[in-house]
């Protein structure tokens, strides 16, 4: 390897480390209108990316508190399903899109306000204060 390839300054490396992160919508408390099949599909896609629990109300009236971890989108709502974990059941479960009447983003968004830029800012503040052996731990969930 040539010396030119290895000639990065500390500032250049730190600039690369400060790449912008993904922007997340604040969905906590949101109850989307499910007027069309596409509305339902979009809401379930957002529920998959959500870092908290949602409450699904089925057309039968059953309410399920769930953490959605997988979506399978088929050609129709009957061919599509979400997989979820529920605090009331030890195993993963699934429900067909066609059975879902309502979605509520009821759980706390565990990643709300947790941005890479905030983490780096804390690190730089500790570094500027002369601290050594800096280890930034993640915030407690509760």
N, C-alpha and C positions, 0 to 999 in steps of 0.2 A: 504494500500500500504506500502510495506516495505521501510525502509530508503535507502536500497541498490539501489532500482529502481530510487530513486530521487537523487542519488549521481552523477550528471553530473557536470563537471566543465564548466566554461564559455568557455574555449577553445574547449571542446568537442562539445558544442552546436554550436559555431561559425563554427567549421569544418564541421558540418552537413549542415549548411546554405550555404556553399560554394561549393555545389555539381555542377559539370559541367553542363552547359546549352546545349541546342540543337544547333547544327551547321547549319547555313543557307547558301545556295549558294548565291552568288551575281549574280542575274539574271537581274538586271537593264540594259536595252538596248539590251538584248538578243533577237535574232530572230531565233528560232529553225528551222532546216530543217524538213519538214514534209513529208518524202519520203514514209513512211508506216503508216498503221493504228495505229500501236503500238507507233510510233513517236508522232502522234497526241495525243493519250491517255496519254503518259508520259508528254508531254508539258502542257496539260490541268490539269493534277494532280499538276504539279509545279505551274501553274497559280493559282490554288486553294489555295496553301500555300503562294503565293506571297502577300506581304503587300502593294501593289500598284496597279495601273490600268494597264490593258493590252489593246492593240488594236487588235480586231479581224477583219480580212478581210474575208468576206463571198465569196463563189463561184460566187454569183451574182454581186460582185464588191463592195457591201456595206461595209463601215468601221464602226465599233462600238467601241467606247471607253467604257471600262467596268471594274467594280470591280467584279471579280468572287467570289461568296460566297458558291456555292454548285455545285457538279458534280454528275450526276447519270450515272453510267456505265452499259449499257446493253450488250447483246450478240453481237450486231453489232453497227456500228457507227450510223445507223439510229435509233437504240433503245436507244442511249445515248444522254445526253444533259447537258449543263451547265446553271446555273441560275446566273444572274448578275444584278448589278445596273449600271445605266448609268446616267451621269450628264444631259443628254437631256431628260430623262423620270423619272417621280416621282415614278413609280411603278417598282417592280422587273420584270425581263423578263427572257426568256430562249431561247436558240438556240441549235439546234441539232448538234452533232459532225459532221455529214455528210455534213453540210452546210459550215463548216469552211475550208478555204483555207490557211490562214496564221495567225500566232500569233506573236505579238510583245510586249515585256515587256517594254512599253513606259513610264509608270508612275514612279515616284520616289518611291523607296522602303522605306516606312515610318519607318521600323525597322532596316535599315542598320546601323551598327556600334553601335547599342543599345544592349549591352550585359550585362548580370547579373553581370559579373565580374567587369565591368566598374562602375556599380552602387554601388557595395559593396566597391570598391576602394575609391570612393568619400565619402561614409559614413565613412569609416575608417580614411580617411584623416581629416575629420571634427572632428571626435571623438578624434583623436590624438592631434588635435590643441586645445582641451579643450572645444569645443563647446558643449552646452547642448540644449535640445529640438530640436534635429536634425530631420528635415523632408526633405527628398529628394523628390522633385517633378519631374514628368516626363518632359522631354524636350519638348519645343513647337514644333508643327508639321511644322510650317513655321516661 
